[in-house]
Amino acid sequence: MQNAAIAGAIELVAAGRVDELTALYRLTDRLYRARSAEDVYDAALDAIVGTLGCERASILLFDDQGVMSFVAWRGLSEHYRTALRGHSPWKPGDHDPNPIFVSDIEDTDESDAVKAMIASEGIRALGFIPLVADGVVVGKFMSYYPQRRDFAAHETELAVTIARQVGFSLERMRADAARRAAEAELRESEARFRLMSEHAPVMIWMSDPQGGCLHLNRMLREFWGVAEDKIAGFNWRETMHPDDADEIVRQIGGALVARKSATILGRYTSTDGEYHVLETHARPRHSADGEFLGMIGVNIDVSEQRRALAQRELLLAELNHRVKNTLAVVQSLAHQTFRNVDADEAKAAFEGRLFALAAAHNLLTQSNWESAAVNDIARDSLQPDDANAGRVHLAGPRVLLTPRAALAVAMALHELGTNAVKYGALSNEGGRVSLAWSVQAGDPPLLRLEWREEGGPPVEPPQRRGFGSILLERSLAHDLDGKVTTDFHREGLVCVIEAPLTQRSPGIVSPGKV
């Protein structure tokens, strides 16, 4: 292109057209120095008028709707510009268009309306010279003459040279505008990212290709106690737990070398002096041209989740233990209930015992299986019906029992209540039952429960030991680490249960009366 320009310049000098050469050099210089589209248009119009022998000229470009519109002009009325807006021999995107020179508008096949409009402006001859950028037509410039004109070959060459120079400038301006727009979009995108990152509810960071800190968001700066202006000198590796350091460095180093994503779990110390378990999700970041810039990632504090998992496993183990104990109780109930008794009677007894067991489970569930109060156990276990309402009296302080003790007491009270309804004080209309409990001082304190019946049928000691007797005298005594005494007085049954209030059996005493 440079050789062609030199050859063209030599040809102009040889032909005595130094003025034209000077005008082209001036155009080139002005286009090089142009800082706006208006600078380009002014330089182009001056060159067109100064070299192509016309007093009027215009520059038109396709707008966003693909309409050829006037952007700069000399000596044209607004009426003319409005009427002929969009008039063009080319369409947006046409390749390699050729200039068109009209010696006399009357000799063309344009419509009478167009001819009349052009004639009314005092124009007879015209030049249509396409402006090309990136290989396609983007507009045109026009030269206007009041008389018929036969265009010389050198005028065509001059017009094409001017159009080429203007096209290059338009191409450069568009590239600069696209670059500025891209830079502005990038700055806006970075600003949005930093704003989002700064207030995000997770810890966000960016590193350089060697793993050094470039950016820590507010949450991560507060976690490590790093001032924003100290990030560049902050060494995050110093916060790693010694036992985790080698594995963390190995994984993040491998991700940096391979330039691939990684998920890493490790312990880091924070400003509170404690080690926190952070789950790091990192991925590589690249520039627009593919250069590796480092990593970007988030840290999520999963310490609570991990602890909730040391707790869930313990809970499952405890639940497994309790289920096994409950199944053992049910198995014992079934074995003792269905041995040497009538099937229907055994079925009813078994269901009653299961209901009592279920009621005790419900009480324990309400306290997350920590404890159950004696008064609540007694109320749910005895549950007098309408006929026995007011005939069962409960009295005692609020005493909390451990789960094992609560289940044992519940089953014992169920057996005593069932026996009272079938054979004892609640089997007639005048009998009464009282259950009283107290806590006696000592080391450890002693829980004493007394079941007393009166007003029922005369009591005779049983001829054989049933399941209720076995439960009261063996299982209950064992589960409570205490002693059970049963007296079959003729006026009514008396059962006394005594057990130490230790952590491994009955539980905790709280003040208050039922």
QUINOR-V841672 format. One record per pair of residues at least 12 apart in sequence whose C-alpha atoms are under 8 Angstrom apart, sorted by the first residue. I is the first residue (numbers start at 1). GAP is how many residues later the second one is. If there is no record, write none. Layout:
# QUINOR-V841672
{{I GAP} {I GAP}}
This chain:
# QUINOR-V841672
{{9 12} {19 32} {20 31} {23 24} {23 27} {23 28} {24 23} {24 138} {27 16} {27 17} {27 20} {28 137} {30 13} {31 12} {31 134} {31 135} {31 138} {32 137} {36 137} {37 133} {37 136} {40 126} {40 129} {41 18} {41 31} {42 30} {44 118} {44 122} {45 12} {45 13} {45 14} {45 28} {45 29} {47 115} {48 95} {48 111} {48 114} {49 94} {51 107} {52 91} {52 103} {52 106} {52 107} {54 89} {54 90} {54 91} {55 19} {55 20} {55 89} {55 90} {56 17} {56 18} {56 19} {56 20} {56 87} {56 88} {56 89} {57 16} {57 17} {57 18} {57 19} {57 84} {57 85} {57 86} {57 87} {58 12} {58 13} {58 14} {58 15} {58 16} {58 83} {58 84} {58 85} {59 12} {59 13} {59 14} {59 80} {59 81} {59 82} {59 83} {60 12} {60 79} {60 80} {60 81} {61 77} {61 78} {61 79} {62 30} {62 76} {62 77} {66 25} {66 26} {67 18} {67 19} {68 17} {68 18} {68 19} {68 20} {68 71} {69 16} {69 17} {70 15} {76 45} {77 44} {80 37} {80 38} {80 41} {83 34} {84 30} {90 47} {91 46} {92 44} {92 45} {92 46} {93 43} {93 44} {93 45} {94 42} {94 43} {95 40} {95 41} {95 42} {96 39} {96 40} {96 41} {97 33} {97 40} {98 31} {98 32} {99 28} {99 29} {99 30} {99 31} {99 57} {99 61} {100 27} {100 28} {100 29} {101 24} {101 25} {101 26} {101 27} {101 50} {102 23} {102 24} {102 25} {103 21} {103 22} {103 23} {103 45} {103 46} {103 47} {103 48} {104 20} {104 21} {104 22} {104 43} {104 44} {104 45} {105 13} {105 19} {105 20} {105 21} {106 18} {122 24} {123 21} {123 22} {123 23} {123 24} {124 20} {124 21} {124 22} {124 23} {124 24} {125 19} {125 20} {125 21} {125 22} {125 23} {125 24} {126 16} {126 17} {126 18} {126 19} {127 15} {127 16} {127 17} {128 12} {128 13} {128 14} {128 15} {129 12} {129 13} {129 30} {129 31} {129 34} {130 33} {131 32} {131 33} {131 35} {131 36} {132 31} {132 32} {132 35} {132 36} {133 34} {133 35} {133 37} {133 38} {134 37} {140 23} {141 22} {194 23} {197 20} {197 21} {198 19} {198 20} {198 21} {199 18} {199 19} {199 20} {200 19} {201 18} {202 17} {202 18} {202 96} {202 97} {202 98} {203 13} {203 14} {203 15} {203 16} {203 17} {203 95} {203 96} {203 97} {204 12} {204 13} {204 15} {204 16} {204 92} {204 93} {204 94} {204 95} {205 12} {205 15} {205 91} {205 92} {205 93} {206 88} {206 89} {206 90} {206 91} {207 86} {207 87} {207 88} {207 89} {208 85} {208 86} {208 87} {209 47} {209 83} {209 84} {209 85} {209 86} {210 46} {210 84} {211 42} {211 45} {211 83} {211 84} {212 20} {212 23} {213 18} {213 19} {213 20} {213 21} {213 22} {213 23} {214 17} {214 18} {215 16} {216 12} {216 15} {222 49} {223 47} {223 48} {224 45} {224 46} {224 47} {225 45} {225 46} {239 29} {239 30} {239 31} {240 26} {240 27} {240 28} {240 29} {241 25} {241 26} {241 27} {241 28} {241 34} {244 22} {244 23} {245 21} {248 16} {248 17} {248 18} {251 13} {252 12} {256 28} {256 38} {256 39} {259 24} {259 25} {259 33} {260 23} {260 24} {261 20} {261 21} {261 22} {261 23} {262 18} {262 19} {262 20} {262 21} {263 16} {263 17} {263 18} {263 19} {264 15} {264 16} {264 17} {265 12} {265 13} {265 14} {265 15} {266 12} {266 13} {276 25} {276 26} {276 27} {277 24} {277 25} {277 26} {277 29} {278 21} {278 22} {278 23} {278 24} {278 25} {279 20} {279 21} {279 22} {279 23} {280 17} {280 18} {280 19} {280 20} {281 16} {281 17} {281 18} {282 13} {282 14} {282 15} {282 16} {283 12} {283 13} {283 14} {284 12} {330 24} {333 17} {333 20} {334 16} {336 131} {337 12} {337 13} {337 130} {353 58} {353 61} {353 62} {356 24} {356 25} {356 54} {356 55} {356 58} {357 50} {357 53} {357 54} {359 21} {359 22} {360 17} {360 20} {360 46} {360 47} {360 50} {361 46} {363 13} {363 14} {364 39} {369 34} {370 32} {370 33} {371 29} {371 30} {371 31} {371 32} {371 35} {371 136} {372 28} {372 29} {372 30} {372 31} {372 34} {373 25} {373 26} {373 27} {373 28} {373 33} {374 24} {374 25} {374 26} {374 27} {374 32} {375 19} {375 21} {375 23} {375 24} {375 139} {377 29} {377 32} {377 33} {378 16} {378 32} {378 35} {381 29} {381 30} {381 32} {381 33} {381 36} {382 31} {382 32} {382 35} {388 38} {391 35} {391 40} {391 41} {391 42} {392 40} {392 41} {392 42} {392 43} {393 40} {393 41} {393 42} {394 40} {394 41} {394 42} {394 120} {395 39} {395 40} {395 41} {395 42} {395 118} {395 119} {396 40} {396 41} {396 42} {396 117} {396 118} {397 40} {397 41} {397 42} {397 113} {397 114} {397 115} {397 116} {397 117} {398 111} {398 112} {398 113} {398 114} {398 115} {398 116} {399 108} {399 109} {399 110} {399 111} {399 112} {400 106} {400 107} {400 108} {400 109} {400 110} {401 104} {401 105} {401 106} {401 107} {402 102} {402 103} {402 104} {402 105} {404 75} {404 101} {405 74} {405 75} {405 100} {405 101} {406 100} {408 67} {408 68} {408 71} {408 72} {409 67} {412 56} {412 59} {412 60} {412 64} {415 53} {416 52} {420 33} {423 34} {424 29} {424 32} {424 33} {424 35} {424 68} {424 69} {425 28} {425 29} {425 30} {425 31} {425 32} {425 67} {426 30} {427 29} {427 30} {428 28} {428 29} {430 25} {430 26} {431 22} {431 23} {431 24} {431 25} {432 21} {432 22} {432 23} {432 24} {433 18} {433 19} {433 20} {433 21} {434 16} {434 17} {434 18} {434 19} {435 14} {435 15} {435 16} {435 17} {436 13} {436 14} {436 15} {437 12} {437 13} {439 70} {444 56} {444 57} {444 58} {445 55} {445 56} {445 57} {446 52} {446 53} {446 54} {446 55} {447 50} {447 51} {447 52} {447 53} {447 54} {447 59} {448 48} {448 49} {448 50} {448 51} {449 47} {449 48} {449 49} {450 44} {450 45} {450 46} {450 47} {451 42} {451 43} {451 44} {451 45} {452 40} {452 41} {452 42} {452 43} {453 38} {453 39} {453 40} {453 41} {454 37} {454 38} {454 39} {455 36} {455 37} {456 35} {456 36} {457 34} {457 35} {458 32} {458 33} {458 34} {459 29} {459 30} {459 31} {459 32} {459 33} {459 34} {460 28} {460 29} {460 30} {461 27} {472 12} {473 12} {477 20} {479 26} {480 19} {480 20} {480 25} {480 26} {481 18} {481 19} {481 24} {482 15} {482 16} {482 17} {482 18} {483 14} {483 15} {483 16} {484 12} {484 13} {484 14} {485 12}}
